[in-house]
Structures are given as structure tokens and as C-alpha cells.
Amino acid sequence: MTMPSMSADTGGCPVVHGAVPLSGPRFHTDPHHLYREMRRDHGPVVAVELPGGVPAWLIIGYRELHQVTSDPELFPRDVALWNQWGNIAEDWPLLPMVGRPMPSIYFTAGAEHRRHVDMVEPAMETLDPFELRRDCEELADRLIDGFCGRGEADLVADFAVPLPVLIMARILGFPDEDGPDLAWAMKALADGGVDAQAGYVRFGEHMRRLLASKKARPGNDLVSRMLAHPGRFTDEEYILDLQAITAAGHLPTSDWIGNSVRLMLTDERFAAALGGGRRSVGEAMNEVLWEDTPTQILAGRWAARDTRLADKVIRAGDMLLLGLAAANADPHVRQHLTPGSEPVNTGNSAHFAFSYGEYRCPFPAQQIAEIIARTSIEVLLDRLPDIDLAVPAQNLVRRPSAFLRGMTSLPVRFTAVRAVGGTP
């Protein structure tokens, strides 16, 4: 993206002069206020600067995001098109999240992308939702048994983070003991800090071992079903697809759990329903997808040719970041989605929490995440009905990431109870 000076073509918002830094504490303390300022000052398409001075466009308008995600020909998810490769260092911390040209379901476009989808989605569709719910109940009980006798816990470290890893172990077929190290690797990768590259390497090592074990001993698991697909895929392709599936199933689901429980513990609208109100759990989860969605910004799309988006000129190879959270909050569209005085998040699923279009989160994966999150919260509230925050709500700390929104901890207290059986 070469824009060295102010010009009308860039809407007065070139990358070198006037770009918004896509970093800093406001992205995890008060992102909605920050997005309102961006919308006021720059409109629905914002020139931003990633760490290291890397330019990009952040799409924060609902209609503009719908336009980008609905046009995979003009805005493919093809990182090979990026016009900044000559400026990207090998140790750039966001590289694992942005990606490199590689034969993965997440980093391919067009027919090649659909080839991977045709292998992954049918394997996901074979998962039995009732069996998955039973596994979630069992594993949630097991984790709660580990802290229910203490009368206090950190629901992020003790529950929301490990539970999706344990579920993925059941779904994919990797050993439970690999869970903690796998969780560390994915968190380090997503946070984009100094450990991001090391996390990416460790993540790949786990997937290589998993693939080798399933080739040697197929079982009743997702990996074995992927291997049984008649299409021809290399080991690298399987490994990269497994990385994409596992990463997508872990931290966003963990944060969906944590953010939903936080909402129910801090908002008086849910206070009366903590003792097992099933409808309120679903309402809290849907509200989080609108107002506090785990994936705030998604990388990315790359322009296939020069074009215009809103009032900005987008050059071929420019990177576009999908501002899912900002688009959800776009006041120009929310007023049209809201019938009368009803909140937009009441029974309305027109949010961008799972992206949209050809490269959206696959529908079976959305269902899996919903079952994991909802079941875990229901079991938690059934087991610990008087759960409450152990610190003032304003003291809760968010993960230091502009891309993912979750809490670093969620300290709670409750009446200590006996374990129901089994050990975590």
C-alpha cells in the first residue's frame, strides 16, 4: 500500500500520515468508543498501521464489510497477493495470524479453498451433537470437580480455557495430556507477542504427531474421517487444516464462554436467572456475539485489483482487516435491524461474529462452538448456582490483543461443594 502523502484518493487518511495505530490499550479497554471515533473521523474504511509500520485497511462499516465478504473474486483471502511482502520481517509477531502463502483451508482462495472445504466440512457434519453435548457435560463436570471444593476459582484458567482443548481432544483424537501445551501454543500465537513464533512452531509439532498417529491407527474421530476423504491431500495440507480447525475451535470458544459468564455476573438483567435459566444463557451468548464478540478483527482479505470501497481507493494487493466487532456496532445498520424498541441482539443473528460469505466459519463449526459454550455455562450454573465475581467488575483485565477479545482472568467465589466424581 504505497501512499506517501495526503491525497483526495485516500480520503485524507493515508497510511504514512494519519493512519490509526492498530495497537494500544484502548483496543482491549474501550474498543467501542475507539471504533466510534474512527467512524467519526475516517468513515467506514480506516487506514491503519500494524506494529512495525505495516499498513492495512480496517473495515468498520457493516455494509462495507458485507460487500467485502460477499465478493471473494475482488477480495479473496489470498495472502499471496499482499503488496507488502518485501517489507515483512520473518520474525514479525503478527505473521502467524496474518499467515503466509500455504495450502490451508484458511489461506487458500477460489477452487483450491473449496477443495479443502469439501474435505473438512463433511467430516465435521458427521459429529453427533448429542454425543458432543454428553462429552461437554462430562468434561465440564470434571473440571468443576477440580475447584468446587475451594469456594473460589479463576474461570478463565480453570474452566473456559482448558474445556475447549479437552473437547477438541475428543473430536480430533489427540491425547488429553497434550492439552495444556497445545493451549499455551495457541494463546501465544493469537496474542501476537514475543512468543508468537515459538507458539506457532509448537502448534505445528502437535499436529504432525496427531496426523502420524491417526494414519497408523485410524479411529472414530475427525482426523480419521478427514483422512478417509477420497481427495488427495499432502501431509502438509492435513496439518495446516488441523491447525486452522483447532485454533478456530479454541480461543474464540474460550472467550465466548468467559465473556458470556462475565456478562451474566455483571449485568442485573441476568442476575435472577443464574440458577439455571436456560433462555437467559442463550440470550447472554447471543448478546456477546453482538457486543463483545471474541473475534474483534479478522485477517484478512487482499484486493485482487485496484478498486474503491466507500470513499477510499484500495490498491491491488492491499490488505483489508475485517472489523467484525466494529461492524456489529455500526449505528447506520443497527437501527434497521431493530424492530421497535427491541435490542438488536434479542434473537437476531445478523452479526458478523463468524464472518460471512465463502470464507465464513463453516456452519458445522459454528454449531460445535455453540454446543461447547452453552453446555459448559449451563453445567457451571447448575453446579455452582451462587457463583459471583470475587473482584470489582472494573478490575477485570482483557487480553492485550486488538484481534481477540477475552479476559486474562475471571476470579469468582461461591459456596464450596463436593465433587460429583472423577478427577480433572
C-alpha positions in Angstrom: 0.0 0.0 0.0 2.1 2.9 -1.3 0.6 6.2 -0.1 3.4 8.6 0.9 1.4 11.8 1.1 -2.1 13.2 1.7 -4.4 13.0 -1.3 -8.1 13.1 -2.1 -7.9 9.5 -3.4 -7.2 8.2 0.2 -9.9 10.3 1.7 -7.3 12.3 3.7 -6.2 9.1 5.5 -3.0 7.8 4.0 -1.0 5.2 5.9 2.2 7.1 6.4 0.5 10.3 7.6 -2.6 10.0 9.7 -3.1 6.2 9.9 -4.6 4.8 13.1 -2.2 2.6 15.0 -3.8 -0.8 15.4 -2.3 -1.3 18.9 -2.5 0.2 22.3 -4.6 -0.4 25.5 -7.9 1.1 24.1 -8.4 -1.9 21.9 -8.9 -4.0 25.0 -10.2 -1.5 27.5 -12.8 0.5 25.4 -12.8 -0.7 21.8 -16.4 0.5 21.1 -15.6 4.1 21.9 -12.4 3.8 19.8 -14.4 2.5 16.9 -16.9 5.3 17.2 -14.0 7.8 17.0 -12.7 6.0 13.9 -16.1 6.1 12.3 -16.5 9.8 13.0 -13.0 10.8 11.8 -12.4 8.3 9.0 -15.7 6.8 7.9 -16.4 3.1 7.4 -13.0 2.2 5.9 -10.0 3.3 8.0 -6.3 3.4 7.1 -4.5 1.7 10.0 -0.9 0.8 10.8 0.0 -2.5 12.4 3.0 -3.0 14.7 6.2 -2.5 12.7 4.7 0.2 10.5 2.8 -2.3 8.3 -0.2 -0.6 6.5 -3.6 -2.1 6.1 -7.3 -1.0 5.8 -9.7 -1.8 8.7 -13.3 -2.2 7.6 -15.6 -1.0 10.4 -18.8 -0.3 8.4 -21.5 -3.1 8.4 -22.4 -2.6 4.7 -18.8 -2.3 3.6 -17.9 -5.5 5.5 -20.8 -7.2 3.9 -19.6 -6.0 0.5 -16.1 -7.3 1.1 -17.1 -10.7 2.5 -19.7 -11.2 -0.3 -17.2 -10.7 -3.1 -14.5 -13.4 -3.0 -13.3 -12.6 -6.5 -12.4 -9.0 -5.8 -11.5 -9.5 -2.1 -10.1 -13.1 -1.9 -8.5 -14.5 1.2 -5.3 -14.9 -0.7 -2.3 -13.7 1.3 0.0 -14.3 -1.7 -1.5 -11.1 -3.3 -0.1 -8.9 -0.5 1.9 -6.0 -1.8 3.9 -5.7 1.5 5.8 -9.0 1.4 9.1 -7.1 0.7 8.7 -5.2 4.0 7.7 -8.1 6.3 10.4 -9.5 8.5 10.5 -13.2 9.3 10.1 -12.5 13.0 7.1 -10.1 12.6 4.9 -11.1 15.6 1.6 -10.9 13.7 2.8 -13.1 10.8 1.4 -16.3 12.3 -2.0 -14.7 12.5 -1.9 -12.9 9.1 -0.4 -16.0 7.5 1.9 -16.9 4.7 1.0 -18.4 1.3 0.3 -22.0 2.2 -2.1 -24.8 1.2 -4.5 -24.5 4.1 -8.3 -24.1 4.2 -7.7 -20.7 5.8 -5.1 -19.4 3.4 -6.3 -20.5 0.0 -8.8 -19.0 -2.3 -11.2 -20.0 -5.1 -11.3 -23.6 -6.2 -8.4 -24.5 -4.0 -10.2 -23.2 -0.9 -13.4 -25.1 -1.9 -11.3 -28.3 -2.3 -10.3 -28.1 1.4 -13.8 -27.2 2.5 -15.2 -30.2 0.7 -12.9 -32.4 2.8 -13.3 -30.6 6.2 -17.0 -29.7 6.3 -18.4 -33.2 5.7 -16.1 -34.6 8.4 -17.4 -32.0 10.8 -21.0 -32.8 9.8 -20.7 -36.4 11.0 -20.2 -35.3 14.6 -23.2 -36.3 16.7 -24.4 -33.2 18.6 -25.9 -35.3 21.4 -22.7 -37.2 21.9 -20.8 -33.9 21.8 -23.1 -32.4 24.5 -22.6 -35.5 26.7 -18.8 -35.1 26.3 -19.1 -31.5 27.2 -21.1 -32.2 30.3 -18.7 -34.9 31.4 -15.6 -32.7 30.9 -17.2 -29.6 32.4 -18.1 -31.7 35.5 -14.5 -33.0 35.6 -13.0 -29.5 35.6 -15.5 -28.1 38.1 -14.7 -31.1 40.4 -11.1 -29.7 40.4 -12.1 -26.4 42.1 -15.6 -26.7 43.5 -14.3 -27.6 47.0 -12.2 -24.4 47.2 -15.1 -22.0 47.1 -13.1 -19.9 44.6 -11.7 -20.2 41.1 -10.4 -18.4 38.1 -12.9 -19.3 35.5 -10.6 -18.4 32.6 -7.6 -20.6 33.7 -9.6 -23.3 35.5 -12.5 -23.7 33.1 -13.0 -21.6 30.0 -9.5 -22.1 28.5 -9.0 -25.9 29.2 -12.5 -27.0 28.4 -12.4 -26.4 24.6 -9.0 -28.0 24.4 -10.3 -31.2 26.1 -13.3 -31.2 23.8 -11.0 -30.8 20.8 -9.0 -33.8 22.1 -12.2 -35.8 21.9 -13.2 -34.5 18.5 -9.8 -34.7 16.8 -8.4 -37.6 18.8 -5.2 -36.2 20.4 -4.3 -37.2 24.0 -5.7 -35.2 26.9 -2.1 -34.8 28.2 -1.2 -32.7 25.2 -3.9 -30.2 26.1 -2.1 -27.7 28.3 0.9 -27.3 26.0 -1.4 -27.0 23.0 -3.4 -24.3 24.7 -0.3 -22.3 25.5 0.8 -22.6 21.9 -2.4 -21.3 20.5 -2.7 -18.5 23.0 0.9 -17.3 22.3 0.2 -17.4 18.6 -3.1 -15.4 18.9 -1.7 -12.8 21.2 0.9 -11.8 18.7 3.7 -11.1 21.2 7.3 -12.3 21.6 6.2 -15.9 22.0 4.1 -16.0 18.8 6.7 -17.6 16.6 7.5 -20.2 19.2 3.8 -20.9 19.7 3.4 -21.5 16.0 6.2 -24.0 15.9 4.9 -25.9 18.9 1.4 -25.9 17.4 2.7 -27.5 14.2 4.6 -30.2 16.1 1.4 -31.2 17.9 -0.5 -31.5 14.6 2.3 -33.6 13.0 2.3 -36.1 15.8 -1.5 -36.3 15.7 -1.6 -36.9 11.9 1.1 -39.6 12.2 -0.8 -41.4 14.9 -4.1 -41.4 13.0 -2.5 -42.6 9.8 -1.1 -45.5 11.8 -4.3 -46.2 13.9 -7.5 -44.7 12.4 -10.3 -44.2 14.9 -13.7 -42.7 15.4 -12.5 -39.1 15.2 -12.5 -36.1 12.9 -8.9 -36.6 11.7 -9.6 -40.2 10.7 -12.7 -39.0 8.8 -10.6 -36.3 7.0 -8.1 -39.0 6.0 -10.9 -41.2 4.6 -11.9 -38.5 2.2 -11.3 -39.6 -1.4 -9.4 -36.4 -2.3 -5.7 -36.4 -2.4 -4.0 -34.2 0.2 -0.4 -33.9 1.3 0.6 -34.3 5.0 1.4 -30.6 5.0 -2.2 -29.8 3.8 -3.7 -32.0 6.5 -1.5 -30.5 9.2 -2.4 -26.9 8.2 -6.1 -27.7 8.1 -5.9 -29.3 11.5 -4.1 -26.2 12.8 -6.9 -24.0 11.4 -9.7 -26.2 12.9 -8.0 -26.4 16.3 -7.2 -22.7 16.6 -10.7 -21.7 15.5 -12.2 -24.1 18.0 -10.1 -23.0 21.0 -9.6 -19.3 21.9 -12.8 -17.9 20.3 -14.9 -20.6 22.1 -13.0 -20.0 25.4 -13.7 -16.3 25.1 -17.3 -16.9 24.2 -17.7 -18.8 27.4 -15.8 -16.3 29.5 -17.4 -13.2 28.0 -20.9 -14.7 28.5 -20.3 -15.7 32.1 -18.8 -12.2 32.7 -22.0 -10.6 31.3 -24.3 -12.8 33.4 -22.3 -11.9 36.6 -22.1 -8.2 35.9 -25.5 -7.3 34.3 -28.5 -7.2 36.5 -30.7 -8.3 33.6 -29.3 -11.8 34.1 -28.9 -11.8 37.9 -32.2 -13.5 38.6 -31.5 -16.3 36.1 -28.1 -17.5 37.3 -29.8 -20.5 39.0 -30.1 -22.4 35.7 -32.2 -20.1 33.5 -31.7 -21.8 30.1 -33.2 -19.0 28.0 -31.0 -16.4 29.6 -27.9 -18.3 28.9 -28.8 -18.3 25.2 -29.6 -14.6 25.4 -26.3 -13.8 27.1 -24.4 -15.8 24.5 -26.1 -14.0 21.6 -25.6 -10.6 23.2 -21.9 -11.4 23.5 -21.7 -12.2 19.7 -23.1 -8.7 19.0 -21.5 -6.6 21.7 -18.4 -8.4 22.9 -17.6 -10.9 20.2 -14.5 -13.0 20.8 -13.0 -12.3 17.3 -12.9 -8.5 17.1 -10.7 -8.2 14.0 -10.1 -10.9 11.4 -7.2 -11.0 9.0 -7.8 -10.7 6.2 -8.7 -10.1 2.6 -6.4 -8.8 -0.2 -7.6 -6.7 -3.1 -7.3 -8.6 -6.4 -7.2 -5.2 -8.3 -7.5 -1.5 -7.8 -10.9 -0.6 -6.6 -12.9 1.8 -4.4 -14.5 1.0 -1.1 -16.7 3.7 0.5 -14.6 6.8 -0.1 -11.2 5.1 -0.2 -9.1 3.9 -3.1 -7.9 0.4 -2.5 -4.8 -0.7 -4.4 -4.2 -4.2 -5.8 -2.5 -6.2 -3.0 -3.7 -4.1 -0.1 -4.6 -6.0 3.0 -8.1 -5.5 4.4 -8.8 -6.4 8.0 -12.4 -7.4 8.9 -13.6 -5.3 11.8 -16.2 -7.7 12.9 -16.9 -6.0 16.3 -17.0 -2.5 14.9 -19.3 -3.5 12.1 -21.7 -5.2 14.6 -21.9 -1.8 16.3 -22.4 0.3 13.2 -25.3 2.6 14.1 -26.3 3.1 10.4 -27.3 -0.5 10.2 -28.4 -1.4 13.7 -31.3 0.9 13.5 -32.7 -1.1 10.6 -32.1 -4.4 12.3 -34.0 -3.4 15.4 -37.8 -3.8 15.4 -39.3 -1.1 17.5 -37.6 -0.8 20.9 -36.2 -4.3 20.9 -32.4 -4.6 21.4 -30.7 -5.7 18.2 -29.2 -8.7 20.0 -32.5 -10.2 21.0 -33.0 -13.2 18.8 -31.1 -11.6 15.9 -28.2 -13.5 14.3 -27.3 -10.9 11.6 -24.0 -10.3 13.4 -20.5 -10.8 11.9 -19.2 -12.9 14.8 -18.5 -15.8 12.5 -17.6 -13.6 9.5 -19.7 -14.0 6.3 -19.6 -15.3 2.8 -17.4 -18.0 1.2 -14.7 -17.8 3.8 -17.0 -17.7 6.9 -16.6 -20.1 9.8 -18.2 -23.3 8.5 -21.7 -23.9 9.7 -20.9 -27.2 11.4 -18.0 -25.5 13.3 -20.4 -22.8 14.5 -22.8 -25.4 15.8 -19.9 -27.2 17.6 -18.8 -24.0 19.2 -22.3 -23.2 20.3 -22.8 -26.6 21.9 -19.5 -26.4 23.8 -20.1 -22.8 25.1 -23.8 -23.3 26.0 -23.3 -26.7 27.7 -20.3 -25.5 29.7 -22.2 -22.5 31.0 -25.3 -24.5 31.9 -23.3 -27.1 33.8 -21.3 -24.4 35.6 -24.5 -22.6 36.7 -26.2 -25.9 37.7 -23.2 -26.9 39.8 -22.4 -23.5 41.4 -25.7 -21.6 41.4 -24.5 -18.8 43.8 -21.4 -18.0 41.8 -20.3 -14.3 41.9 -17.4 -12.2 41.0 -14.5 -12.1 43.5 -13.3 -8.7 42.3 -15.0 -5.5 41.2 -16.1 -5.7 37.5 -13.9 -2.7 36.6 -10.8 -4.7 37.8 -11.2 -7.4 35.2 -8.4 -7.3 32.6 -8.8 -8.0 28.9 -6.3 -9.9 26.8 -3.8 -7.4 25.2 -4.9 -8.1 21.7 -6.7 -5.9 19.1 -7.8 -9.1 17.3 -9.3 -11.3 20.0 -11.3 -10.1 23.0 -11.3 -12.2 26.1 -10.2 -11.8 29.7 -6.9 -12.7 31.2 -8.8 -14.0 34.3 -12.3 -14.2 35.8 -12.0 -14.6 39.6 -15.2 -15.9 41.2 -16.3 -17.1 44.6 -19.2 -19.5 45.5 -20.3 -21.9 48.2 -17.9 -24.8 48.3 -19.5 -28.1 47.3 -18.4 -31.7 47.0 -17.1 -33.1 43.7 -19.6 -35.3 41.8 -16.9 -37.9 41.0 -13.8 -38.3 38.9 -10.6 -36.3 38.8 -9.7 -33.5 36.4 
